[in-house]
Amino acid sequence: MFTPFLTIAFWYWLYNQLFFLLGSLAFVLVLFVTGLMQLGALDTVFSFIIDIALLRMLYRWFGRFYWRSRLDEVRTTSTKLAQAALFPIIAGCIVITLCFALAGGNHKETMIGMPFLAVVNLSFSYLPLASSVWTMLVIAIGFNLMTLGCFWSYCEKYSSLVLPLKQMLYYLFVCFLVCTMVIYYFTLKGL
């Protein structure tokens, strides 16, 4: 019914959304627990160590229970897997840049597009916490590079495919560069 590209793109999109949602919930839970423990200056170090342990646990769970069977089911090339993995990141960059441009360079009015942006890529939907759209773009791409790195590892481990990392980073760089230029154009225009 669906092509291998659409199938893997859907599963990667769902993985990206779940990884961010569970990671965010775990981060908030760790902050709450360390706040209750009243460790003073050590609460930041303690929460960082626990967050790294939780992210490692999420990485293992997603690999074992989510990607192992899916990568076996979908037989496709490494290029198609790379394109499917880049789709949510590039789509999120384009949507946030487009929302910012349509809002005329106004940071606060960009939030009108947040429901749609959350559907495209949940990690881009925390704009109210960022000081600028460009800062949010950098943070969201950084988070997505983490999930992309995990996916790269899953592909190598479970399907013996090596994703074209240089090509993927090149496409991300071009997307980031174009979005940065558009964001700065509308930022300067709004001044």
Secondary structure as a PSIPRED ss2 file (coil, helix, strand):
# PSIPRED VFORMAT (PSIPRED V4.0)

   1 M C   1.000  0.000  0.000
   2 F C   1.000  0.000  0.000
   3 T C   1.000  0.000  0.000
   4 P H   0.000  1.000  0.000
   5 F H   0.000  1.000  0.000
   6 L H   0.000  1.000  0.000
   7 T H   0.000  1.000  0.000
   8 I H   0.000  1.000  0.000
   9 A H   0.000  1.000  0.000
  10 F H   0.000  1.000  0.000
  11 W H   0.000  1.000  0.000
  12 Y H   0.000  1.000  0.000
  13 W H   0.000  1.000  0.000
  14 L H   0.000  1.000  0.000
  15 Y H   0.000  1.000  0.000
  16 N H   0.000  1.000  0.000
  17 Q H   0.000  1.000  0.000
  18 L H   0.000  1.000  0.000
  19 F H   0.000  1.000  0.000
  20 F H   0.000  1.000  0.000
  21 L H   0.000  1.000  0.000
  22 L H   0.000  1.000  0.000
  23 G H   0.000  1.000  0.000
  24 S H   0.000  1.000  0.000
  25 L H   0.000  1.000  0.000
  26 A H   0.000  1.000  0.000
  27 F H   0.000  1.000  0.000
  28 V H   0.000  1.000  0.000
  29 L H   0.000  1.000  0.000
  30 V H   0.000  1.000  0.000
  31 L H   0.000  1.000  0.000
  32 F H   0.000  1.000  0.000
  33 V H   0.000  1.000  0.000
  34 T H   0.000  1.000  0.000
  35 G H   0.000  1.000  0.000
  36 L H   0.000  1.000  0.000
  37 M H   0.000  1.000  0.000
  38 Q C   1.000  0.000  0.000
  39 L C   1.000  0.000  0.000
  40 G H   0.000  1.000  0.000
  41 A H   0.000  1.000  0.000
  42 L H   0.000  1.000  0.000
  43 D H   0.000  1.000  0.000
  44 T H   0.000  1.000  0.000
  45 V H   0.000  1.000  0.000
  46 F H   0.000  1.000  0.000
  47 S H   0.000  1.000  0.000
  48 F H   0.000  1.000  0.000
  49 I H   0.000  1.000  0.000
  50 I H   0.000  1.000  0.000
  51 D H   0.000  1.000  0.000
  52 I H   0.000  1.000  0.000
  53 A H   0.000  1.000  0.000
  54 L H   0.000  1.000  0.000
  55 L H   0.000  1.000  0.000
  56 R H   0.000  1.000  0.000
  57 M H   0.000  1.000  0.000
  58 L H   0.000  1.000  0.000
  59 Y H   0.000  1.000  0.000
  60 R H   0.000  1.000  0.000
  61 W H   0.000  1.000  0.000
  62 F H   0.000  1.000  0.000
  63 G H   0.000  1.000  0.000
  64 R H   0.000  1.000  0.000
  65 F H   0.000  1.000  0.000
  66 Y H   0.000  1.000  0.000
  67 W H   0.000  1.000  0.000
  68 R H   0.000  1.000  0.000
  69 S H   0.000  1.000  0.000
  70 R H   0.000  1.000  0.000
  71 L H   0.000  1.000  0.000
  72 D H   0.000  1.000  0.000
  73 E H   0.000  1.000  0.000
  74 V C   1.000  0.000  0.000
  75 R C   1.000  0.000  0.000
  76 T C   1.000  0.000  0.000
  77 T C   1.000  0.000  0.000
  78 S H   0.000  1.000  0.000
  79 T H   0.000  1.000  0.000
  80 K H   0.000  1.000  0.000
  81 L H   0.000  1.000  0.000
  82 A H   0.000  1.000  0.000
  83 Q H   0.000  1.000  0.000
  84 A H   0.000  1.000  0.000
  85 A H   0.000  1.000  0.000
  86 L H   0.000  1.000  0.000
  87 F H   0.000  1.000  0.000
  88 P H   0.000  1.000  0.000
  89 I H   0.000  1.000  0.000
  90 I H   0.000  1.000  0.000
  91 A H   0.000  1.000  0.000
  92 G H   0.000  1.000  0.000
  93 C H   0.000  1.000  0.000
  94 I H   0.000  1.000  0.000
  95 V H   0.000  1.000  0.000
  96 I H   0.000  1.000  0.000
  97 T H   0.000  1.000  0.000
  98 L H   0.000  1.000  0.000
  99 C H   0.000  1.000  0.000
 100 F H   0.000  1.000  0.000
 101 A H   0.000  1.000  0.000
 102 L H   0.000  1.000  0.000
 103 A C   1.000  0.000  0.000
 104 G C   1.000  0.000  0.000
 105 G C   1.000  0.000  0.000
 106 N C   1.000  0.000  0.000
 107 H C   1.000  0.000  0.000
 108 K C   1.000  0.000  0.000
 109 E H   0.000  1.000  0.000
 110 T H   0.000  1.000  0.000
 111 M H   0.000  1.000  0.000
 112 I H   0.000  1.000  0.000
 113 G H   0.000  1.000  0.000
 114 M H   0.000  1.000  0.000
 115 P H   0.000  1.000  0.000
 116 F H   0.000  1.000  0.000
 117 L H   0.000  1.000  0.000
 118 A H   0.000  1.000  0.000
 119 V H   0.000  1.000  0.000
 120 V H   0.000  1.000  0.000
 121 N C   1.000  0.000  0.000
 122 L H   0.000  1.000  0.000
 123 S H   0.000  1.000  0.000
 124 F H   0.000  1.000  0.000
 125 S C   1.000  0.000  0.000
 126 Y C   1.000  0.000  0.000
 127 L H   0.000  1.000  0.000
 128 P H   0.000  1.000  0.000
 129 L H   0.000  1.000  0.000
 130 A C   1.000  0.000  0.000
 131 S C   1.000  0.000  0.000
 132 S C   1.000  0.000  0.000
 133 V H   0.000  1.000  0.000
 134 W H   0.000  1.000  0.000
 135 T H   0.000  1.000  0.000
 136 M H   0.000  1.000  0.000
 137 L H   0.000  1.000  0.000
 138 V H   0.000  1.000  0.000
 139 I H   0.000  1.000  0.000
 140 A H   0.000  1.000  0.000
 141 I H   0.000  1.000  0.000
 142 G H   0.000  1.000  0.000
 143 F H   0.000  1.000  0.000
 144 N H   0.000  1.000  0.000
 145 L H   0.000  1.000  0.000
 146 M H   0.000  1.000  0.000
 147 T H   0.000  1.000  0.000
 148 L H   0.000  1.000  0.000
 149 G H   0.000  1.000  0.000
 150 C H   0.000  1.000  0.000
 151 F H   0.000  1.000  0.000
 152 W H   0.000  1.000  0.000
 153 S H   0.000  1.000  0.000
 154 Y H   0.000  1.000  0.000
 155 C H   0.000  1.000  0.000
 156 E H   0.000  1.000  0.000
 157 K H   0.000  1.000  0.000
 158 Y H   0.000  1.000  0.000
 159 S C   1.000  0.000  0.000
 160 S C   1.000  0.000  0.000
 161 L C   1.000  0.000  0.000
 162 V C   1.000  0.000  0.000
 163 L C   1.000  0.000  0.000
 164 P C   1.000  0.000  0.000
 165 L H   0.000  1.000  0.000
 166 K H   0.000  1.000  0.000
 167 Q H   0.000  1.000  0.000
 168 M H   0.000  1.000  0.000
 169 L H   0.000  1.000  0.000
 170 Y H   0.000  1.000  0.000
 171 Y H   0.000  1.000  0.000
 172 L H   0.000  1.000  0.000
 173 F H   0.000  1.000  0.000
 174 V H   0.000  1.000  0.000
 175 C H   0.000  1.000  0.000
 176 F H   0.000  1.000  0.000
 177 L H   0.000  1.000  0.000
 178 V H   0.000  1.000  0.000
 179 C H   0.000  1.000  0.000
 180 T H   0.000  1.000  0.000
 181 M H   0.000  1.000  0.000
 182 V H   0.000  1.000  0.000
 183 I H   0.000  1.000  0.000
 184 Y H   0.000  1.000  0.000
 185 Y H   0.000  1.000  0.000
 186 F H   0.000  1.000  0.000
 187 T H   0.000  1.000  0.000
 188 L H   0.000  1.000  0.000
 189 K H   0.000  1.000  0.000
 190 G H   0.000  1.000  0.000
 191 L C   1.000  0.000  0.000
